[in-house]
């Protein structure tokens, strides 16, 4: 059992680091996209759009790309599952519960990473956003 434990612990550590890097990457990209759309957010808020709908607009636009990434990643995991079959312990390479849990975890991390910049964008003063350009 010890010969399988170390590779799995190393794989789990790398997976945690990959999740952290993915969340930081999504946070950076969404933060940049929100910064690019500050003028639009200012106009929407100045015209009376509820802040909740502006946050939902920003989160929805970023989560579309996350959904595309999760679908492509799941397809890649199913395709490469046979290569890792020898390292898996009591888990099938195409286990739907594991794939769903990983997709949910990555989706949740991306949702949190996209919500924070969107919420921050709605706190910008509309007049300051309109004057900036």
C-alpha positions in Angstrom: 0.0 0.0 0.0 2.9 2.3 0.7 4.1 2.1 -2.9 0.8 3.6 -4.1 0.4 6.1 -1.3 3.3 8.4 -2.1 2.4 8.9 -5.7 -1.2 9.6 -4.8 -0.2 12.1 -2.1 2.1 13.8 -4.7 -0.7 13.8 -7.2 -3.1 15.3 -4.6 -0.6 18.0 -3.8 -0.1 18.9 -7.5 -3.9 18.9 -8.0 -4.3 21.4 -5.1 -1.6 23.6 -6.6 -3.3 23.3 -10.0 -6.6 24.3 -8.5 -5.0 27.3 -6.8 -3.3 28.4 -10.0 -6.6 28.0 -12.0 -8.5 30.1 -9.5 -5.7 32.8 -9.5 -5.7 32.7 -13.3 -9.5 33.1 -13.6 -9.4 35.9 -11.0 -6.7 37.7 -13.0 -8.5 37.3 -16.3 -11.9 38.3 -15.0 -10.4 41.2 -13.1 -8.8 42.5 -16.3 -12.1 42.0 -18.2 -14.0 43.9 -15.5 -11.4 46.7 -15.6 -11.9 46.9 -19.4 -15.7 47.2 -18.9 -15.6 49.8 -16.1 -17.1 52.4 -18.4 -19.9 50.1 -19.3 -20.6 49.3 -15.7 -20.6 53.0 -14.9 -23.2 53.7 -17.6 -25.4 50.8 -16.5 -25.3 51.9 -12.8 -25.9 55.5 -13.8 -28.9 54.6 -15.8 -30.4 52.7 -12.9 -29.4 49.1 -13.4 -29.5 47.2 -10.1 -26.1 46.3 -8.9 -27.2 42.7 -8.6 -28.0 42.5 -12.3 -24.6 44.0 -13.2 -22.8 41.5 -11.0 -24.9 38.7 -12.6 -23.9 40.0 -16.1 -20.2 39.9 -15.3 -20.3 36.5 -13.6 -22.4 35.0 -16.4 -20.1 36.1 -19.1 -17.0 34.7 -17.3 -18.8 31.4 -16.3 -19.5 30.6 -20.0 -15.8 30.2 -20.6 -15.4 28.2 -17.5 -18.2 25.9 -18.7 -16.3 25.4 -22.0 -13.1 24.6 -20.1 -14.8 22.1 -17.8 -16.4 20.3 -20.7 -13.1 20.2 -22.6 -11.3 19.1 -19.4 -13.8 16.3 -18.8 -13.4 15.1 -22.3 -9.6 15.2 -21.9 -9.9 13.3 -18.6 -12.0 10.6 -20.2 -9.6 10.3 -23.1 -6.5 10.0 -21.0 -8.1 7.9 -18.2 -6.6 4.7 -19.6 -3.1 6.1 -19.1 -3.7 6.6 -15.4 -5.7 3.5 -14.7 -2.7 1.7 -13.1 -2.3 4.5 -10.5 -5.9 4.7 -9.4 -6.9 2.8 -6.3 -10.5 1.7 -6.1 -11.6 4.3 -8.7 -12.5 3.7 -12.3 -10.8 6.0 -14.9 -14.3 7.2 -16.0 -16.0 7.4 -12.6 -18.9 9.9 -13.0 -18.9 10.9 -9.3 -15.2 11.8 -9.3 -15.5 13.7 -12.6 -18.6 15.6 -11.3 -16.9 16.4 -8.0 -13.8 17.8 -9.8 -16.0 19.8 -12.2 -18.0 21.1 -9.3 -14.9 22.0 -7.4 -13.3 23.8 -10.3 -16.6 25.5 -11.2 -17.0 26.7 -7.6 -13.5 28.1 -7.5 -14.1 29.9 -10.8 -17.4 31.2 -9.6 -15.8 32.7 -6.5 -12.9 34.1 -8.5 -15.3 35.7 -11.0 -17.8 37.0 -8.3 -15.2 39.1 -6.4 -14.1 41.4 -9.3 -17.7 41.8 -10.5 -18.8 42.9 -7.1 -15.9 45.2 -6.8 -16.8 46.8 -10.1 -20.3 47.7 -9.0 -18.8 49.7 -6.0 -17.2 52.1 -8.4 -18.8 55.6 -8.5 -20.6 55.9 -11.8 -19.4 59.5 -12.2 -15.8 58.5 -11.8 -16.2 55.7 -14.3 -17.8 58.0 -16.8 -15.1 60.7 -16.3 -12.2 58.2 -16.8 -12.7 58.1 -20.6 
